[in-house]
Amino acid sequence: MIRALGPLAVAGVAALLGCGDTTESSAAGRILVTVNTRGAEPQSDEYLVTLNGERPLSITPNGSAVYDEVPEGAYVVHLFALADNCAVSGTPNSRSVRVIRGAVIEISFSVACSVPETGGFRIVVTTVGTPQDDDGYQLSVAGTSLRAIEVNAEESYEGLAPGAHLVTLKDVADFCDVVDGNPQPYTVVPGKAVRVAIDVRCGEVGEPSVKDLSP
């Protein structure tokens, strides 16, 4: 729903937004964006909204955001970065509006969230010791494409079916070893990003030094 408030109503809205002086706001317009989320709990605690693809603002699943000092003219308000289990319902997630001098334009989005059916991994790779495998590794998660990953980095996987998935670190140099075995199974939980830590030890880590070997 899009609604324009006339000049007589601007003062009241300005007070609601924490602006007692409407002198500046009368020189331009404002856009008030409101989101109402229903259904299951979103998997993230914020969405993003942009004005003509710029000026990104964070907005909570049941909150609002304000664009101040918007010159008169036509604009597109875009709501995005929704949780995987949520989608805009009833209307498009991009809305065209026309800002009027001295008015507050209200836009409301309705978001529906379903019970999540998939989950994901947040895989963190940490490498210690010298020398290290300078060209990095290859990361394999069952059911997905092979990905390149650096020796100290992380990768996120989404949309994975619930259950056990085999995680494998490939192209590991001969002088490096994956701690606790490789590959390893990890379980995907719907609606969660399960953290998976892969530790790699390279070179002489853990070996006694020359000083330790002296009598």
C-alpha positions in Angstrom: 0.0 0.0 0.0 1.3 3.5 -0.9 -0.2 6.6 0.7 0.7 10.3 0.5 0.2 12.5 3.5 -0.6 16.1 2.8 1.2 19.1 4.3 -1.2 19.3 7.3 -0.2 15.8 8.3 3.5 16.3 7.9 4.0 17.9 11.3 2.4 14.9 13.1 4.5 12.4 11.2 7.6 14.5 11.8 7.0 14.4 15.5 6.5 10.6 15.3 9.9 10.3 13.5 11.6 12.5 16.1 11.7 15.7 14.1 9.9 18.6 15.8 11.0 21.2 13.2 9.4 20.7 9.8 11.1 23.7 8.0 13.6 21.5 6.3 11.2 18.6 5.5 8.9 21.1 3.7 11.5 21.7 1.1 11.4 18.0 0.0 9.5 14.9 0.8 9.9 11.8 2.9 9.4 8.1 2.3 8.3 5.9 5.2 8.8 2.2 4.5 7.1 -0.3 6.8 7.4 -4.1 6.8 5.0 -6.5 8.4 6.1 -10.1 8.7 3.8 -13.1 9.4 4.1 -16.9 9.6 7.2 -18.7 10.8 10.1 -16.9 12.4 12.5 -15.4 9.8 16.0 -16.9 9.7 17.5 -13.5 9.8 16.8 -10.4 12.0 17.0 -7.8 9.3 16.1 -7.0 5.7 17.4 -4.3 3.4 15.7 -1.5 1.4 17.1 0.8 -1.3 15.9 3.9 -3.0 16.6 3.8 -6.8 19.2 1.1 -6.0 21.1 3.4 -3.6 21.0 4.6 0.1 20.6 1.1 1.6 18.9 1.0 4.9 18.4 -1.9 7.4 14.9 -2.7 8.4 13.7 -5.3 10.9 11.1 -7.9 10.0 8.4 -5.9 11.8 9.8 -2.4 11.6 10.2 0.7 9.5 12.8 2.9 7.8 12.7 6.5 6.7 14.2 8.3 3.7 14.5 12.0 4.6 15.0 15.0 2.3 14.0 13.2 -0.9 13.5 15.7 -3.8 10.3 15.7 -5.7 10.1 13.0 -8.4 9.6 9.4 -9.2 11.5 6.7 -7.3 11.7 2.9 -6.9 11.8 1.4 -3.4 13.2 -2.1 -3.4 13.0 -4.6 -0.4 15.5 -7.4 -0.6 17.9 -9.6 1.5 15.0 -11.5 3.0 15.7 -14.7 4.9 15.7 -17.9 2.8 12.3 -18.9 4.3 10.6 -15.6 3.6 9.1 -13.8 0.6 7.2 -10.7 -0.2 3.5 -11.5 -0.5 0.6 -9.8 -2.3 2.7 -7.1 -4.0 6.1 -6.9 -5.8 9.2 -6.3 -3.8 10.0 -3.2 -5.9 7.5 -0.4 -5.7 7.3 2.8 -7.8 6.4 6.0 -5.9 6.2 9.7 -6.6 7.5 12.1 -3.9 5.5 15.3 -3.4 7.1 18.4 -1.9 6.4 18.6 1.8 4.6 15.2 2.0 5.3 11.9 3.6 4.8 8.9 1.3 4.0 5.7 3.1 4.9 2.3 1.6 4.1 -1.0 3.3 5.4 -4.4 2.4 3.9 -7.7 3.6 6.3 -10.6 4.1 5.3 -14.2 4.7 7.7 -16.7 6.2 7.4 -20.5 6.0 8.9 -23.2 8.2 12.4 -23.7 6.8 12.9 -27.0 4.9 16.7 -26.5 4.2 19.7 -25.5 6.2 23.4 -24.8 5.5 27.0 -24.8 6.7 29.4 -22.1 7.6 32.7 -23.8 7.0 35.8 -22.2 8.5 39.2 -23.4 7.4 42.3 -22.5 9.6 45.8 -23.5 8.7 48.9 -23.3 11.0 52.6 -24.1 10.5 55.1 -23.4 7.8 55.4 -23.8 4.9 51.8 -23.6 3.9 49.9 -24.6 0.8 50.1 -21.3 -1.0 47.6 -22.2 -3.8 44.9 -23.0 -1.3 42.5 -26.0 -1.2 39.3 -27.2 -2.9 36.2 -27.6 -0.7 33.7 -30.3 -1.4 30.3 -30.6 0.2 28.1 -33.5 -1.0 25.4 -32.3 -3.4 27.2 -29.1 -4.4 29.9 -27.9 -6.8 33.6 -27.9 -5.9 34.8 -24.5 -4.5 38.2 -23.0 -4.1 39.1 -21.8 -0.6 42.2 -20.1 0.8 44.2 -21.6 3.6 42.5 -19.3 6.2 39.0 -18.5 5.0 35.4 -19.4 5.3 32.6 -20.4 2.9 28.8 -20.4 3.4 26.4 -23.0 2.0 22.7 -22.6 1.9 19.7 -24.6 0.6 21.1 -28.0 1.7 18.7 -30.9 2.4 18.5 -32.0 6.0 20.7 -34.9 7.1 24.3 -35.9 6.9 26.6 -34.3 4.2 30.2 -35.4 3.6 32.6 -32.4 3.8 36.0 -32.9 2.2 39.1 -30.7 1.9 40.9 -31.5 -1.3 44.2 -30.6 -2.9 45.9 -30.5 0.4 49.7 -30.5 0.1 51.7 -33.6 1.1 53.4 -31.6 4.0 49.9 -30.7 5.5 47.4 -32.8 7.3 43.7 -32.2 8.1 43.1 -32.6 11.9 40.5 -35.2 13.0 40.3 -36.8 9.6 39.3 -36.0 6.1 36.5 -36.3 4.9 34.0 -35.9 7.8 30.2 -36.1 7.9 28.3 -33.1 9.2 24.5 -32.8 9.7 22.4 -30.1 8.1 19.7 -28.8 10.4 16.7 -26.9 8.8 16.8 -23.2 9.4 20.3 -23.2 10.8 23.8 -22.5 9.5 25.9 -25.1 11.2 29.5 -24.1 11.9 32.0 -26.5 10.6 35.7 -26.0 11.7 38.4 -27.6 9.5 41.9 -27.3 11.0 45.0 -28.0 8.9 48.5 -28.4 10.3 51.5 -27.9 8.0 55.2 -28.3 8.1 56.9 -28.7 11.5 54.0 -27.7 13.7 54.1 -29.8 16.9 57.6 -31.3 16.2 60.3 -30.7 18.8 62.7 -27.8 18.2 66.5 -28.2 18.1 66.7 -26.8 21.6 64.3 -29.4 22.8 66.6 -32.2 21.4 69.8 -31.0 23.0 70.9 -32.9 26.1 
